[in-house]
C-alpha cells in the first residue's frame, strides 16, 4: 500500500522496509515483490538482478509460481547469474504445472525451440493453447503461426505427392507410347 499510496501518502522507502522485514520472515509474496523492485529498479530500489534472482529463488522454493516463472526466465537469459537452460526449463515447468499462464507460454517457447531439453512441437502447441485460453496474446499468435506453418507443410506435401503421381502417370504413358511404336 505504501508503494502505491493507497490509504495514505506514497512512501516507497517505507514500502521497501516493510517488504524487507516480511521477506526476512520468509513471506513469499514479500520476497517476490522485492525481487520485482530489484529486477527493474522500481520504487527507489537499486536495479540489482543478482539480488532479484536471490529473492525470486527464496519465493520459488516455497512454490510461488510467479517467482518460479521469473527465476526461470532469468536463468534462461543469464540475468543475475549464469545461464542455465535446464534449470530454467525445470523452474518454468513447476509453475506451468500450477496453471500459471506466463509459465505455460515460456515453457511452450522452450519446447518449440528445443531450449533446455528436447524439441517437442506437439507439447509446445498444447502449452500455447493453455496460455492462450488464459488470455496470453503472444501465446495465441504463436499458436496461430504454428497452425499456419503446419497447414503450409501439409499443402507442400500434398503438392509433392500430386507431382509424383503426375510423373508416374507420364512414365506410364510414355512407356506405353514407346512400346506401341516398336
Secondary structure as a PSIPRED ss2 file (coil, helix, strand):
# PSIPRED VFORMAT (PSIPRED V4.0)

   1 X C   1.000  0.000  0.000
   2 X C   1.000  0.000  0.000
   3 X C   1.000  0.000  0.000
   4 X C   1.000  0.000  0.000
   5 X C   1.000  0.000  0.000
   6 X C   1.000  0.000  0.000
   7 X C   1.000  0.000  0.000
   8 X C   1.000  0.000  0.000
   9 X C   1.000  0.000  0.000
  10 X C   1.000  0.000  0.000
  11 X C   1.000  0.000  0.000
  12 X H   0.000  1.000  0.000
  13 X H   0.000  1.000  0.000
  14 X H   0.000  1.000  0.000
  15 X H   0.000  1.000  0.000
  16 X H   0.000  1.000  0.000
  17 X H   0.000  1.000  0.000
  18 X H   0.000  1.000  0.000
  19 X H   0.000  1.000  0.000
  20 X H   0.000  1.000  0.000
  21 X H   0.000  1.000  0.000
  22 X H   0.000  1.000  0.000
  23 X H   0.000  1.000  0.000
  24 X H   0.000  1.000  0.000
  25 X C   1.000  0.000  0.000
  26 X C   1.000  0.000  0.000
  27 X C   1.000  0.000  0.000
  28 X H   0.000  1.000  0.000
  29 X H   0.000  1.000  0.000
  30 X H   0.000  1.000  0.000
  31 X H   0.000  1.000  0.000
  32 X H   0.000  1.000  0.000
  33 X H   0.000  1.000  0.000
  34 X H   0.000  1.000  0.000
  35 X H   0.000  1.000  0.000
  36 X H   0.000  1.000  0.000
  37 X H   0.000  1.000  0.000
  38 X H   0.000  1.000  0.000
  39 X H   0.000  1.000  0.000
  40 X H   0.000  1.000  0.000
  41 X C   1.000  0.000  0.000
  42 X C   1.000  0.000  0.000
  43 X C   1.000  0.000  0.000
  44 X C   1.000  0.000  0.000
  45 X C   1.000  0.000  0.000
  46 X C   1.000  0.000  0.000
  47 X C   1.000  0.000  0.000
  48 X C   1.000  0.000  0.000
  49 X H   0.000  1.000  0.000
  50 X H   0.000  1.000  0.000
  51 X H   0.000  1.000  0.000
  52 X H   0.000  1.000  0.000
  53 X H   0.000  1.000  0.000
  54 X H   0.000  1.000  0.000
  55 X H   0.000  1.000  0.000
  56 X H   0.000  1.000  0.000
  57 X H   0.000  1.000  0.000
  58 X H   0.000  1.000  0.000
  59 X H   0.000  1.000  0.000
  60 X H   0.000  1.000  0.000
  61 X H   0.000  1.000  0.000
  62 X C   1.000  0.000  0.000
  63 X C   1.000  0.000  0.000
  64 X C   1.000  0.000  0.000
  65 X H   0.000  1.000  0.000
  66 X H   0.000  1.000  0.000
  67 X H   0.000  1.000  0.000
  68 X H   0.000  1.000  0.000
  69 X H   0.000  1.000  0.000
  70 X H   0.000  1.000  0.000
  71 X H   0.000  1.000  0.000
  72 X H   0.000  1.000  0.000
  73 X H   0.000  1.000  0.000
  74 X H   0.000  1.000  0.000
  75 X H   0.000  1.000  0.000
  76 X H   0.000  1.000  0.000
  77 X H   0.000  1.000  0.000
  78 X C   1.000  0.000  0.000
  79 X C   1.000  0.000  0.000
  80 X C   1.000  0.000  0.000
  81 X C   1.000  0.000  0.000
  82 X C   1.000  0.000  0.000
  83 X C   1.000  0.000  0.000
  84 X C   1.000  0.000  0.000
  85 X H   0.000  1.000  0.000
  86 X H   0.000  1.000  0.000
  87 X H   0.000  1.000  0.000
  88 X H   0.000  1.000  0.000
  89 X H   0.000  1.000  0.000
  90 X H   0.000  1.000  0.000
  91 X H   0.000  1.000  0.000
  92 X H   0.000  1.000  0.000
  93 X H   0.000  1.000  0.000
  94 X H   0.000  1.000  0.000
  95 X H   0.000  1.000  0.000
  96 X H   0.000  1.000  0.000
  97 X H   0.000  1.000  0.000
  98 X C   1.000  0.000  0.000
  99 X C   1.000  0.000  0.000
 100 X C   1.000  0.000  0.000
 101 X H   0.000  1.000  0.000
 102 X H   0.000  1.000  0.000
 103 X H   0.000  1.000  0.000
 104 X H   0.000  1.000  0.000
 105 X H   0.000  1.000  0.000
 106 X H   0.000  1.000  0.000
 107 X H   0.000  1.000  0.000
 108 X H   0.000  1.000  0.000
 109 X H   0.000  1.000  0.000
 110 X H   0.000  1.000  0.000
 111 X H   0.000  1.000  0.000
 112 X H   0.000  1.000  0.000
 113 X H   0.000  1.000  0.000
 114 X C   1.000  0.000  0.000
 115 X C   1.000  0.000  0.000
 116 X C   1.000  0.000  0.000
 117 X C   1.000  0.000  0.000
 118 X C   1.000  0.000  0.000
 119 X C   1.000  0.000  0.000
 120 X C   1.000  0.000  0.000
 121 X H   0.000  1.000  0.000
 122 X H   0.000  1.000  0.000
 123 X H   0.000  1.000  0.000
 124 X H   0.000  1.000  0.000
 125 X H   0.000  1.000  0.000
 126 X H   0.000  1.000  0.000
 127 X H   0.000  1.000  0.000
 128 X H   0.000  1.000  0.000
 129 X H   0.000  1.000  0.000
 130 X H   0.000  1.000  0.000
 131 X H   0.000  1.000  0.000
 132 X H   0.000  1.000  0.000
 133 X H   0.000  1.000  0.000
 134 X C   1.000  0.000  0.000
 135 X C   1.000  0.000  0.000
 136 X C   1.000  0.000  0.000
 137 X H   0.000  1.000  0.000
 138 X H   0.000  1.000  0.000
 139 X H   0.000  1.000  0.000
 140 X H   0.000  1.000  0.000
 141 X H   0.000  1.000  0.000
 142 X H   0.000  1.000  0.000
 143 X H   0.000  1.000  0.000
 144 X H   0.000  1.000  0.000
 145 X H   0.000  1.000  0.000
 146 X H   0.000  1.000  0.000
 147 X H   0.000  1.000  0.000
 148 X H   0.000  1.000  0.000
 149 X H   0.000  1.000  0.000
 150 X H   0.000  1.000  0.000
 151 X H   0.000  1.000  0.000
 152 X H   0.000  1.000  0.000
 153 X H   0.000  1.000  0.000
 154 X H   0.000  1.000  0.000
 155 X H   0.000  1.000  0.000
 156 X H   0.000  1.000  0.000
 157 X H   0.000  1.000  0.000
 158 X H   0.000  1.000  0.000
 159 X H   0.000  1.000  0.000
 160 X H   0.000  1.000  0.000
 161 X H   0.000  1.000  0.000
 162 X H   0.000  1.000  0.000
 163 X H   0.000  1.000  0.000
 164 X H   0.000  1.000  0.000
 165 X H   0.000  1.000  0.000
 166 X H   0.000  1.000  0.000
 167 X H   0.000  1.000  0.000
 168 X H   0.000  1.000  0.000
 169 X H   0.000  1.000  0.000
 170 X H   0.000  1.000  0.000
 171 X H   0.000  1.000  0.000
 172 X H   0.000  1.000  0.000
 173 X H   0.000  1.000  0.000
 174 X H   0.000  1.000  0.000
 175 X H   0.000  1.000  0.000
 176 X H   0.000  1.000  0.000
 177 X H   0.000  1.000  0.000
 178 X H   0.000  1.000  0.000
 179 X H   0.000  1.000  0.000
 180 X H   0.000  1.000  0.000
 181 X H   0.000  1.000  0.000
 182 X C   1.000  0.000  0.000
